[in-house]
Amino acid sequence: MSILYVVGTPIGNLGDISPRALETLEQVDFIAAEDTRVTLKLLNHFEIKKPMVSYFEHNKEYRGQIICDRIKAGESCAIVTDAGMPCISDPGELLIKQCEEYGIKTVVVPGPSAVISALCVSGLATGRFCFEGFLSVNKKSRMEHLDELVNENRTMIFYEAPHKLSNTLTDLYKAFGDRKLTIARELTKLHEEIIRTTTKDAVEKYGDGSLKGEIVLVLEGKTGTDEEESYTLADAVKMAEKFISDGMRPTDAAKEAAKITKIRKNDIYKELV
């Protein structure tokens, strides 16, 4: 049948794959994989032999056309990502749009999702939430993104790479002040860790880049008590010192700390110098 199957795969523990996912991977004519080497390990583990084509961010335009042409010609395809559900912060999003343009039927085979898994164990509100994907590596773009979310009432979920975590934690604290934050690390894997903390404590404890592995951040939405957070001058100075250690000028660090703590910038600056 001429169908594109969107197949969820494990985010770590291979035992999480569903019988339906295995059946689909066995029955399709070919598999579109984000990284064929990663998917080959999965297929070998379950003794599935199937032709694969690579489909990732830098070849998605022309490779998507090839995939659609093959499906239109009568083949069936399963798209998978390295871990979790395809099309979520993933180039598969474009392939779905291309299939829509050509009238190709799409069928979802649900599987593990780091977004939902992290939310479930976060200890934060789950009734309403928003997924914000990866924050930009560009400082200006990242802060603009966070500024847009300052008044967001829903629980917010972000993906983050370990080498960027220190800067992201600092920026979350700068943008939102002290809020509840859950750091979900290495979900379903051997070293899975759920850290329920706050943005302030996270900067102090994990701002050194010591946390490794795949990371999901779950941040508390704005509540009626956000503006009731009180800070001492010592808190503000410590915050400014952290900003300086991240490369900010003392005057700018004092300004940012003042914005968060509502303590006078001049008072903070005097303590710094």
Stockholm file with secondary structure:
# STOCKHOLM 1.0

chainA/1-273         MSILYVVGTPIGNLGDISPRALETLEQVDFIAAEDTRVTLKLLNHFEIKKPMVSYFEHNKEYRGQIICDRIKAGESCAIVTDAGMPCISDPGELLIKQCEEYGIKTVVVPGPSAVISALCVSGLATGRFCFEGFLSVNKKSRMEHLDELVNENRTMIFYEAPHKLSNTLTDLYKAFGDRKLTIARELTKLHEEIIRTTTKDAVEKYGDGSLKGEIVLVLEGKTGTDEEESYTLADAVKMAEKFISDGMRPTDAAKEAAKITKIRKNDIYKELV
#=GR chainA/1-273 SS CCEEEEECBCSSCGGGCCHHHHHHHHHSSEEEESSHHHHHHHHHHTTCCCCEEECCTTTHHHHHHHHHHHHHTTCCEEEECSSBCTTSSSTHHHHHHHHHHHTCEEEEECCCCHHHHHHHTSCSCCSSEEEEEECCSSHHHHHHHHHHTTTCCSEEEEEECGGGHHHHHHHHHHHHCSCEEEEEESTTSTTCEEEEEEHHHHHHHHTTSCCCSCEEEEECCCCTTGGGCCCCHHHHHHHHHHHHHTTCCHHHHHHHHHHHHCCCHHHHHHHHC
#=GC SS_cons         CCEEEEECBCSSCGGGCCHHHHHHHHHSSEEEESSHHHHHHHHHHTTCCCCEEECCTTTHHHHHHHHHHHHHTTCCEEEECSSBCTTSSSTHHHHHHHHHHHTCEEEEECCCCHHHHHHHTSCSCCSSEEEEEECCSSHHHHHHHHHHTTTCCSEEEEEECGGGHHHHHHHHHHHHCSCEEEEEESTTSTTCEEEEEEHHHHHHHHTTSCCCSCEEEEECCCCTTGGGCCCCHHHHHHHHHHHHHTTCCHHHHHHHHHHHHCCCHHHHHHHHC
//
